[in-house]
Amino acid sequence: MCNLNIGKAIKTLRKKNDNTQGDIFRATGLERGYVSRLESGKIKFPKLKTIDKLSKFFGLKISEFIKYAEEEHREG
């Protein structure tokens, strides 16, 4: 799990889908401040439950979301 950039993946997907952190909060219950800390990289390894909520929000399977986060890590 060290080769993931969860925060960048969230931010990229959120912007790509024209979503706000508020949209994520309303759909998942994840506080905006928490989402912000994820996106900024202050929180690097969220719980699987959190990844599941985010995956569902973006319409992805957990494995697809993880793969996306791996790609974001590679791109830097």
PyMOL commands that place a pseudoatom at each C-alpha (Angstrom):
pseudoatom trace, name=CA, resn=MET, resi=1, chain=A, elem=C, hetatm=0, pos=[0.000, 0.000, 0.000]
pseudoatom trace, name=CA, resn=CYS, resi=2, chain=A, elem=C, hetatm=0, pos=[3.063, 2.255, 0.060]
pseudoatom trace, name=CA, resn=ASN, resi=3, chain=A, elem=C, hetatm=0, pos=[2.824, 2.893, -3.681]
pseudoatom trace, name=CA, resn=LEU, resi=4, chain=A, elem=C, hetatm=0, pos=[-0.511, 4.680, -3.522]
pseudoatom trace, name=CA, resn=ASN, resi=5, chain=A, elem=C, hetatm=0, pos=[-1.456, 8.305, -3.728]
pseudoatom trace, name=CA, resn=ILE, resi=6, chain=A, elem=C, hetatm=0, pos=[-4.962, 8.154, -2.287]
pseudoatom trace, name=CA, resn=GLY, resi=7, chain=A, elem=C, hetatm=0, pos=[-5.180, 11.914, -1.837]
pseudoatom trace, name=CA, resn=LYS, resi=8, chain=A, elem=C, hetatm=0, pos=[-4.245, 12.752, -5.395]
pseudoatom trace, name=CA, resn=ALA, resi=9, chain=A, elem=C, hetatm=0, pos=[-6.619, 10.086, -6.681]
pseudoatom trace, name=CA, resn=ILE, resi=10, chain=A, elem=C, hetatm=0, pos=[-9.497, 11.570, -4.675]
pseudoatom trace, name=CA, resn=LYS, resi=11, chain=A, elem=C, hetatm=0, pos=[-8.755, 15.103, -5.816]
pseudoatom trace, name=CA, resn=THR, resi=12, chain=A, elem=C, hetatm=0, pos=[-8.289, 14.121, -9.462]
pseudoatom trace, name=CA, resn=LEU, resi=13, chain=A, elem=C, hetatm=0, pos=[-11.473, 12.036, -9.569]
pseudoatom trace, name=CA, resn=ARG, resi=14, chain=A, elem=C, hetatm=0, pos=[-13.423, 14.697, -7.687]
pseudoatom trace, name=CA, resn=LYS, resi=15, chain=A, elem=C, hetatm=0, pos=[-12.417, 17.443, -10.100]
pseudoatom trace, name=CA, resn=LYS, resi=16, chain=A, elem=C, hetatm=0, pos=[-12.826, 15.179, -13.140]
pseudoatom trace, name=CA, resn=ASN, resi=17, chain=A, elem=C, hetatm=0, pos=[-16.408, 14.500, -12.067]
pseudoatom trace, name=CA, resn=ASP, resi=18, chain=A, elem=C, hetatm=0, pos=[-17.041, 18.153, -11.114]
pseudoatom trace, name=CA, resn=ASN, resi=19, chain=A, elem=C, hetatm=0, pos=[-17.621, 17.289, -7.453]
pseudoatom trace, name=CA, resn=THR, resi=20, chain=A, elem=C, hetatm=0, pos=[-16.823, 19.272, -4.337]
pseudoatom trace, name=CA, resn=GLN, resi=21, chain=A, elem=C, hetatm=0, pos=[-15.615, 18.060, -0.970]
pseudoatom trace, name=CA, resn=GLY, resi=22, chain=A, elem=C, hetatm=0, pos=[-19.130, 18.925, 0.190]
pseudoatom trace, name=CA, resn=ASP, resi=23, chain=A, elem=C, hetatm=0, pos=[-20.562, 16.477, -2.346]
pseudoatom trace, name=CA, resn=ILE, resi=24, chain=A, elem=C, hetatm=0, pos=[-18.354, 13.755, -0.886]
pseudoatom trace, name=CA, resn=PHE, resi=25, chain=A, elem=C, hetatm=0, pos=[-19.459, 14.685, 2.635]
pseudoatom trace, name=CA, resn=ARG, resi=26, chain=A, elem=C, hetatm=0, pos=[-23.155, 14.606, 1.747]
pseudoatom trace, name=CA, resn=ALA, resi=27, chain=A, elem=C, hetatm=0, pos=[-22.876, 11.259, -0.030]
pseudoatom trace, name=CA, resn=THR, resi=28, chain=A, elem=C, hetatm=0, pos=[-20.491, 9.448, 2.313]
pseudoatom trace, name=CA, resn=GLY, resi=29, chain=A, elem=C, hetatm=0, pos=[-20.612, 11.206, 5.674]
pseudoatom trace, name=CA, resn=LEU, resi=30, chain=A, elem=C, hetatm=0, pos=[-16.846, 11.826, 5.512]
pseudoatom trace, name=CA, resn=GLU, resi=31, chain=A, elem=C, hetatm=0, pos=[-16.252, 15.289, 6.958]
pseudoatom trace, name=CA, resn=ARG, resi=32, chain=A, elem=C, hetatm=0, pos=[-14.921, 17.942, 4.583]
pseudoatom trace, name=CA, resn=GLY, resi=33, chain=A, elem=C, hetatm=0, pos=[-11.889, 18.505, 6.806]
pseudoatom trace, name=CA, resn=TYR, resi=34, chain=A, elem=C, hetatm=0, pos=[-11.091, 14.805, 6.671]
pseudoatom trace, name=CA, resn=VAL, resi=35, chain=A, elem=C, hetatm=0, pos=[-11.416, 14.748, 2.880]
pseudoatom trace, name=CA, resn=SER, resi=36, chain=A, elem=C, hetatm=0, pos=[-9.185, 17.823, 2.725]
pseudoatom trace, name=CA, resn=ARG, resi=37, chain=A, elem=C, hetatm=0, pos=[-6.529, 16.111, 4.875]
pseudoatom trace, name=CA, resn=LEU, resi=38, chain=A, elem=C, hetatm=0, pos=[-6.729, 13.049, 2.608]
pseudoatom trace, name=CA, resn=GLU, resi=39, chain=A, elem=C, hetatm=0, pos=[-6.325, 15.160, -0.525]
pseudoatom trace, name=CA, resn=SER, resi=40, chain=A, elem=C, hetatm=0, pos=[-3.387, 17.095, 0.922]
pseudoatom trace, name=CA, resn=GLY, resi=41, chain=A, elem=C, hetatm=0, pos=[-1.606, 13.888, 1.922]
pseudoatom trace, name=CA, resn=LYS, resi=42, chain=A, elem=C, hetatm=0, pos=[-1.763, 14.597, 5.660]
pseudoatom trace, name=CA, resn=ILE, resi=43, chain=A, elem=C, hetatm=0, pos=[-3.630, 11.305, 5.951]
pseudoatom trace, name=CA, resn=LYS, resi=44, chain=A, elem=C, hetatm=0, pos=[-1.919, 8.735, 3.741]
pseudoatom trace, name=CA, resn=PHE, resi=45, chain=A, elem=C, hetatm=0, pos=[-3.535, 5.460, 4.750]
pseudoatom trace, name=CA, resn=PRO, resi=46, chain=A, elem=C, hetatm=0, pos=[-7.279, 5.701, 5.386]
pseudoatom trace, name=CA, resn=LYS, resi=47, chain=A, elem=C, hetatm=0, pos=[-9.200, 2.734, 6.698]
pseudoatom trace, name=CA, resn=LEU, resi=48, chain=A, elem=C, hetatm=0, pos=[-10.595, 0.244, 4.200]
pseudoatom trace, name=CA, resn=LYS, resi=49, chain=A, elem=C, hetatm=0, pos=[-14.102, 1.366, 5.182]
pseudoatom trace, name=CA, resn=THR, resi=50, chain=A, elem=C, hetatm=0, pos=[-13.191, 4.887, 4.039]
pseudoatom trace, name=CA, resn=ILE, resi=51, chain=A, elem=C, hetatm=0, pos=[-11.742, 3.628, 0.763]
pseudoatom trace, name=CA, resn=ASP, resi=52, chain=A, elem=C, hetatm=0, pos=[-14.932, 1.643, 0.230]
pseudoatom trace, name=CA, resn=LYS, resi=53, chain=A, elem=C, hetatm=0, pos=[-17.083, 4.757, 0.740]
pseudoatom trace, name=CA, resn=LEU, resi=54, chain=A, elem=C, hetatm=0, pos=[-14.938, 6.791, -1.632]
pseudoatom trace, name=CA, resn=SER, resi=55, chain=A, elem=C, hetatm=0, pos=[-14.883, 4.034, -4.248]
pseudoatom trace, name=CA, resn=LYS, resi=56, chain=A, elem=C, hetatm=0, pos=[-18.664, 3.808, -4.199]
pseudoatom trace, name=CA, resn=PHE, resi=57, chain=A, elem=C, hetatm=0, pos=[-18.969, 7.598, -4.397]
pseudoatom trace, name=CA, resn=PHE, resi=58, chain=A, elem=C, hetatm=0, pos=[-16.898, 7.602, -7.585]
pseudoatom trace, name=CA, resn=GLY, resi=59, chain=A, elem=C, hetatm=0, pos=[-18.739, 4.566, -8.986]
pseudoatom trace, name=CA, resn=LEU, resi=60, chain=A, elem=C, hetatm=0, pos=[-15.687, 2.323, -8.781]
pseudoatom trace, name=CA, resn=LYS, resi=61, chain=A, elem=C, hetatm=0, pos=[-14.877, -1.032, -7.242]
pseudoatom trace, name=CA, resn=ILE, resi=62, chain=A, elem=C, hetatm=0, pos=[-12.288, -0.852, -4.469]
pseudoatom trace, name=CA, resn=SER, resi=63, chain=A, elem=C, hetatm=0, pos=[-9.779, -2.591, -6.743]
pseudoatom trace, name=CA, resn=GLU, resi=64, chain=A, elem=C, hetatm=0, pos=[-10.362, 0.021, -9.468]
pseudoatom trace, name=CA, resn=PHE, resi=65, chain=A, elem=C, hetatm=0, pos=[-9.913, 2.862, -6.990]
pseudoatom trace, name=CA, resn=ILE, resi=66, chain=A, elem=C, hetatm=0, pos=[-6.677, 1.325, -5.656]
pseudoatom trace, name=CA, resn=LYS, resi=67, chain=A, elem=C, hetatm=0, pos=[-5.388, 0.880, -9.210]
pseudoatom trace, name=CA, resn=TYR, resi=68, chain=A, elem=C, hetatm=0, pos=[-6.181, 4.526, -9.913]
pseudoatom trace, name=CA, resn=ALA, resi=69, chain=A, elem=C, hetatm=0, pos=[-4.306, 5.572, -6.753]
pseudoatom trace, name=CA, resn=GLU, resi=70, chain=A, elem=C, hetatm=0, pos=[-1.319, 3.483, -7.883]
pseudoatom trace, name=CA, resn=GLU, resi=71, chain=A, elem=C, hetatm=0, pos=[-1.330, 5.255, -11.240]
pseudoatom trace, name=CA, resn=GLU, resi=72, chain=A, elem=C, hetatm=0, pos=[-1.482, 8.638, -9.495]
pseudoatom trace, name=CA, resn=HIS, resi=73, chain=A, elem=C, hetatm=0, pos=[1.553, 7.612, -7.429]
pseudoatom trace, name=CA, resn=ARG, resi=74, chain=A, elem=C, hetatm=0, pos=[3.513, 6.722, -10.554]
pseudoatom trace, name=CA, resn=GLU, resi=75, chain=A, elem=C, hetatm=0, pos=[2.665, 10.056, -12.172]
pseudoatom trace, name=CA, resn=GLY, resi=76, chain=A, elem=C, hetatm=0, pos=[3.944, 11.857, -9.107]
for i in range(1, 76): cmd.bond("trace and resi %d" % i, "trace and resi %d" % (i + 1))
show_as sticks, trace
zoom trace
